[in-house]
């Protein structure tokens, strides 16, 4: 191993490599040896910065979750008619997904086999619940159809958004593309649920 390689190594670059390997091999199928080879550093160098692969997993899913939960505190998610707020949250969720694609992909693939995975699943459920509450409030405001089951609508909404990790591949400088994708998701999701006046 060269000294130059070690000089360029940072915990952030290790996290980037770990997320790529976790997404390729699955978290359970990834060993510290796999991470060491992929990063081009020794296992002891990895252990110098993290306690193990579960800490890397927690950092990775935390990055995705922090991005999602931050949306709920943005002015667009807190002010205005509820329907506008839920559409804003949906649009921003797509934007976070496209910006943090590898991290959100990993978050959506955790299965609950470790303490960190169970924590991540619980946080995901909490985020889904917050969005579901917005949908319910939009129904109560008379802006979304009352004959649509909100639990089902929430699942379908997140099913559509979360499926993006399976096929969306950003192009360099593709921020306009990501914005158009977010607009399309919002239009498809809410056109059929809005109350027509």
MODELLER restraints for C-alpha pairs under 7 A, 6 or more apart:
rsr = mdl.restraints
at = mdl.atoms
rsr.add(forms.Gaussian(group=physical.xy_distance, feature=features.Distance(at['CA:11:A'], at['CA:49:A']), mean=6.62, stdev=0.5))
rsr.add(forms.Gaussian(group=physical.xy_distance, feature=features.Distance(at['CA:14:A'], at['CA:39:A']), mean=6.39, stdev=0.5))
rsr.add(forms.Gaussian(group=physical.xy_distance, feature=features.Distance(at['CA:15:A'], at['CA:56:A']), mean=6.27, stdev=0.5))
rsr.add(forms.Gaussian(group=physical.xy_distance, feature=features.Distance(at['CA:15:A'], at['CA:60:A']), mean=6.96, stdev=0.5))
rsr.add(forms.Gaussian(group=physical.xy_distance, feature=features.Distance(at['CA:17:A'], at['CA:38:A']), mean=6.72, stdev=0.5))
rsr.add(forms.Gaussian(group=physical.xy_distance, feature=features.Distance(at['CA:17:A'], at['CA:39:A']), mean=6.14, stdev=0.5))
rsr.add(forms.Gaussian(group=physical.xy_distance, feature=features.Distance(at['CA:18:A'], at['CA:35:A']), mean=6.11, stdev=0.5))
rsr.add(forms.Gaussian(group=physical.xy_distance, feature=features.Distance(at['CA:18:A'], at['CA:56:A']), mean=6.97, stdev=0.5))
rsr.add(forms.Gaussian(group=physical.xy_distance, feature=features.Distance(at['CA:19:A'], at['CA:60:A']), mean=6.80, stdev=0.5))
rsr.add(forms.Gaussian(group=physical.xy_distance, feature=features.Distance(at['CA:19:A'], at['CA:102:A']), mean=6.58, stdev=0.5))
rsr.add(forms.Gaussian(group=physical.xy_distance, feature=features.Distance(at['CA:19:A'], at['CA:103:A']), mean=6.69, stdev=0.5))
rsr.add(forms.Gaussian(group=physical.xy_distance, feature=features.Distance(at['CA:20:A'], at['CA:102:A']), mean=6.93, stdev=0.5))
rsr.add(forms.Gaussian(group=physical.xy_distance, feature=features.Distance(at['CA:21:A'], at['CA:35:A']), mean=6.99, stdev=0.5))
rsr.add(forms.Gaussian(group=physical.xy_distance, feature=features.Distance(at['CA:22:A'], at['CA:30:A']), mean=6.25, stdev=0.5))
rsr.add(forms.Gaussian(group=physical.xy_distance, feature=features.Distance(at['CA:23:A'], at['CA:106:A']), mean=5.97, stdev=0.5))
rsr.add(forms.Gaussian(group=physical.xy_distance, feature=features.Distance(at['CA:32:A'], at['CA:43:A']), mean=6.60, stdev=0.5))
rsr.add(forms.Gaussian(group=physical.xy_distance, feature=features.Distance(at['CA:32:A'], at['CA:53:A']), mean=6.71, stdev=0.5))
rsr.add(forms.Gaussian(group=physical.xy_distance, feature=features.Distance(at['CA:33:A'], at['CA:43:A']), mean=6.84, stdev=0.5))
rsr.add(forms.Gaussian(group=physical.xy_distance, feature=features.Distance(at['CA:36:A'], at['CA:42:A']), mean=5.50, stdev=0.5))
rsr.add(forms.Gaussian(group=physical.xy_distance, feature=features.Distance(at['CA:36:A'], at['CA:43:A']), mean=5.38, stdev=0.5))
rsr.add(forms.Gaussian(group=physical.xy_distance, feature=features.Distance(at['CA:54:A'], at['CA:116:A']), mean=6.96, stdev=0.5))
rsr.add(forms.Gaussian(group=physical.xy_distance, feature=features.Distance(at['CA:58:A'], at['CA:116:A']), mean=5.94, stdev=0.5))
rsr.add(forms.Gaussian(group=physical.xy_distance, feature=features.Distance(at['CA:60:A'], at['CA:103:A']), mean=5.77, stdev=0.5))
rsr.add(forms.Gaussian(group=physical.xy_distance, feature=features.Distance(at['CA:61:A'], at['CA:103:A']), mean=6.15, stdev=0.5))
rsr.add(forms.Gaussian(group=physical.xy_distance, feature=features.Distance(at['CA:61:A'], at['CA:106:A']), mean=6.85, stdev=0.5))
rsr.add(forms.Gaussian(group=physical.xy_distance, feature=features.Distance(at['CA:61:A'], at['CA:107:A']), mean=5.24, stdev=0.5))
rsr.add(forms.Gaussian(group=physical.xy_distance, feature=features.Distance(at['CA:61:A'], at['CA:120:A']), mean=6.81, stdev=0.5))
rsr.add(forms.Gaussian(group=physical.xy_distance, feature=features.Distance(at['CA:63:A'], at['CA:103:A']), mean=6.87, stdev=0.5))
rsr.add(forms.Gaussian(group=physical.xy_distance, feature=features.Distance(at['CA:64:A'], at['CA:100:A']), mean=6.68, stdev=0.5))
rsr.add(forms.Gaussian(group=physical.xy_distance, feature=features.Distance(at['CA:64:A'], at['CA:103:A']), mean=5.45, stdev=0.5))
rsr.add(forms.Gaussian(group=physical.xy_distance, feature=features.Distance(at['CA:64:A'], at['CA:104:A']), mean=5.20, stdev=0.5))
rsr.add(forms.Gaussian(group=physical.xy_distance, feature=features.Distance(at['CA:64:A'], at['CA:107:A']), mean=6.87, stdev=0.5))
rsr.add(forms.Gaussian(group=physical.xy_distance, feature=features.Distance(at['CA:67:A'], at['CA:96:A']), mean=6.37, stdev=0.5))
rsr.add(forms.Gaussian(group=physical.xy_distance, feature=features.Distance(at['CA:68:A'], at['CA:93:A']), mean=6.35, stdev=0.5))
rsr.add(forms.Gaussian(group=physical.xy_distance, feature=features.Distance(at['CA:68:A'], at['CA:96:A']), mean=6.74, stdev=0.5))
rsr.add(forms.Gaussian(group=physical.xy_distance, feature=features.Distance(at['CA:69:A'], at['CA:127:A']), mean=6.87, stdev=0.5))
rsr.add(forms.Gaussian(group=physical.xy_distance, feature=features.Distance(at['CA:71:A'], at['CA:77:A']), mean=6.82, stdev=0.5))
rsr.add(forms.Gaussian(group=physical.xy_distance, feature=features.Distance(at['CA:71:A'], at['CA:89:A']), mean=6.46, stdev=0.5))
rsr.add(forms.Gaussian(group=physical.xy_distance, feature=features.Distance(at['CA:71:A'], at['CA:92:A']), mean=6.67, stdev=0.5))
rsr.add(forms.Gaussian(group=physical.xy_distance, feature=features.Distance(at['CA:72:A'], at['CA:89:A']), mean=6.95, stdev=0.5))
rsr.add(forms.Gaussian(group=physical.xy_distance, feature=features.Distance(at['CA:76:A'], at['CA:85:A']), mean=5.93, stdev=0.5))
rsr.add(forms.Gaussian(group=physical.xy_distance, feature=features.Distance(at['CA:76:A'], at['CA:88:A']), mean=6.12, stdev=0.5))
rsr.add(forms.Gaussian(group=physical.xy_distance, feature=features.Distance(at['CA:77:A'], at['CA:85:A']), mean=4.63, stdev=0.5))
rsr.add(forms.Gaussian(group=physical.xy_distance, feature=features.Distance(at['CA:77:A'], at['CA:86:A']), mean=6.94, stdev=0.5))
rsr.add(forms.Gaussian(group=physical.xy_distance, feature=features.Distance(at['CA:77:A'], at['CA:88:A']), mean=6.18, stdev=0.5))
rsr.add(forms.Gaussian(group=physical.xy_distance, feature=features.Distance(at['CA:77:A'], at['CA:89:A']), mean=5.92, stdev=0.5))
rsr.add(forms.Gaussian(group=physical.xy_distance, feature=features.Distance(at['CA:78:A'], at['CA:85:A']), mean=6.60, stdev=0.5))
rsr.add(forms.Gaussian(group=physical.xy_distance, feature=features.Distance(at['CA:79:A'], at['CA:85:A']), mean=6.84, stdev=0.5))
rsr.add(forms.Gaussian(group=physical.xy_distance, feature=features.Distance(at['CA:82:A'], at['CA:134:A']), mean=6.43, stdev=0.5))
rsr.add(forms.Gaussian(group=physical.xy_distance, feature=features.Distance(at['CA:82:A'], at['CA:137:A']), mean=6.46, stdev=0.5))
rsr.add(forms.Gaussian(group=physical.xy_distance, feature=features.Distance(at['CA:82:A'], at['CA:138:A']), mean=5.18, stdev=0.5))
rsr.add(forms.Gaussian(group=physical.xy_distance, feature=features.Distance(at['CA:83:A'], at['CA:138:A']), mean=5.22, stdev=0.5))
rsr.add(forms.Gaussian(group=physical.xy_distance, feature=features.Distance(at['CA:83:A'], at['CA:143:A']), mean=6.42, stdev=0.5))
rsr.add(forms.Gaussian(group=physical.xy_distance, feature=features.Distance(at['CA:86:A'], at['CA:131:A']), mean=6.95, stdev=0.5))
rsr.add(forms.Gaussian(group=physical.xy_distance, feature=features.Distance(at['CA:86:A'], at['CA:134:A']), mean=5.93, stdev=0.5))
rsr.add(forms.Gaussian(group=physical.xy_distance, feature=features.Distance(at['CA:86:A'], at['CA:135:A']), mean=6.66, stdev=0.5))
rsr.add(forms.Gaussian(group=physical.xy_distance, feature=features.Distance(at['CA:87:A'], at['CA:186:A']), mean=6.20, stdev=0.5))
rsr.add(forms.Gaussian(group=physical.xy_distance, feature=features.Distance(at['CA:90:A'], at['CA:186:A']), mean=6.51, stdev=0.5))
rsr.add(forms.Gaussian(group=physical.xy_distance, feature=features.Distance(at['CA:91:A'], at['CA:182:A']), mean=4.97, stdev=0.5))
rsr.add(forms.Gaussian(group=physical.xy_distance, feature=features.Distance(at['CA:91:A'], at['CA:183:A']), mean=6.59, stdev=0.5))
rsr.add(forms.Gaussian(group=physical.xy_distance, feature=features.Distance(at['CA:91:A'], at['CA:186:A']), mean=6.21, stdev=0.5))
rsr.add(forms.Gaussian(group=physical.xy_distance, feature=features.Distance(at['CA:94:A'], at['CA:161:A']), mean=6.41, stdev=0.5))
rsr.add(forms.Gaussian(group=physical.xy_distance, feature=features.Distance(at['CA:94:A'], at['CA:182:A']), mean=5.45, stdev=0.5))
rsr.add(forms.Gaussian(group=physical.xy_distance, feature=features.Distance(at['CA:95:A'], at['CA:178:A']), mean=6.59, stdev=0.5))
rsr.add(forms.Gaussian(group=physical.xy_distance, feature=features.Distance(at['CA:95:A'], at['CA:182:A']), mean=6.51, stdev=0.5))
rsr.add(forms.Gaussian(group=physical.xy_distance, feature=features.Distance(at['CA:97:A'], at['CA:104:A']), mean=5.93, stdev=0.5))
rsr.add(forms.Gaussian(group=physical.xy_distance, feature=features.Distance(at['CA:98:A'], at['CA:178:A']), mean=6.57, stdev=0.5))
rsr.add(forms.Gaussian(group=physical.xy_distance, feature=features.Distance(at['CA:101:A'], at['CA:165:A']), mean=6.69, stdev=0.5))
rsr.add(forms.Gaussian(group=physical.xy_distance, feature=features.Distance(at['CA:105:A'], at['CA:165:A']), mean=5.60, stdev=0.5))
rsr.add(forms.Gaussian(group=physical.xy_distance, feature=features.Distance(at['CA:110:A'], at['CA:117:A']), mean=5.62, stdev=0.5))
rsr.add(forms.Gaussian(group=physical.xy_distance, feature=features.Distance(at['CA:111:A'], at['CA:117:A']), mean=6.35, stdev=0.5))
rsr.add(forms.Gaussian(group=physical.xy_distance, feature=features.Distance(at['CA:112:A'], at['CA:118:A']), mean=4.42, stdev=0.5))
rsr.add(forms.Gaussian(group=physical.xy_distance, feature=features.Distance(at['CA:112:A'], at['CA:121:A']), mean=6.83, stdev=0.5))
rsr.add(forms.Gaussian(group=physical.xy_distance, feature=features.Distance(at['CA:132:A'], at['CA:150:A']), mean=6.95, stdev=0.5))
rsr.add(forms.Gaussian(group=physical.xy_distance, feature=features.Distance(at['CA:132:A'], at['CA:154:A']), mean=5.83, stdev=0.5))
rsr.add(forms.Gaussian(group=physical.xy_distance, feature=features.Distance(at['CA:135:A'], at['CA:150:A']), mean=6.84, stdev=0.5))
rsr.add(forms.Gaussian(group=physical.xy_distance, feature=features.Distance(at['CA:136:A'], at['CA:150:A']), mean=6.57, stdev=0.5))
rsr.add(forms.Gaussian(group=physical.xy_distance, feature=features.Distance(at['CA:138:A'], at['CA:144:A']), mean=5.66, stdev=0.5))
rsr.add(forms.Gaussian(group=physical.xy_distance, feature=features.Distance(at['CA:139:A'], at['CA:145:A']), mean=6.09, stdev=0.5))
rsr.add(forms.Gaussian(group=physical.xy_distance, feature=features.Distance(at['CA:139:A'], at['CA:146:A']), mean=5.73, stdev=0.5))
rsr.add(forms.Gaussian(group=physical.xy_distance, feature=features.Distance(at['CA:143:A'], at['CA:194:A']), mean=5.79, stdev=0.5))
rsr.add(forms.Gaussian(group=physical.xy_distance, feature=features.Distance(at['CA:143:A'], at['CA:195:A']), mean=5.32, stdev=0.5))
rsr.add(forms.Gaussian(group=physical.xy_distance, feature=features.Distance(at['CA:144:A'], at['CA:193:A']), mean=5.38, stdev=0.5))
rsr.add(forms.Gaussian(group=physical.xy_distance, feature=features.Distance(at['CA:144:A'], at['CA:194:A']), mean=4.46, stdev=0.5))
rsr.add(forms.Gaussian(group=physical.xy_distance, feature=features.Distance(at['CA:144:A'], at['CA:195:A']), mean=5.17, stdev=0.5))
rsr.add(forms.Gaussian(group=physical.xy_distance, feature=features.Distance(at['CA:145:A'], at['CA:193:A']), mean=5.48, stdev=0.5))
rsr.add(forms.Gaussian(group=physical.xy_distance, feature=features.Distance(at['CA:145:A'], at['CA:194:A']), mean=5.92, stdev=0.5))
rsr.add(forms.Gaussian(group=physical.xy_distance, feature=features.Distance(at['CA:145:A'], at['CA:195:A']), mean=5.36, stdev=0.5))
rsr.add(forms.Gaussian(group=physical.xy_distance, feature=features.Distance(at['CA:157:A'], at['CA:189:A']), mean=6.42, stdev=0.5))
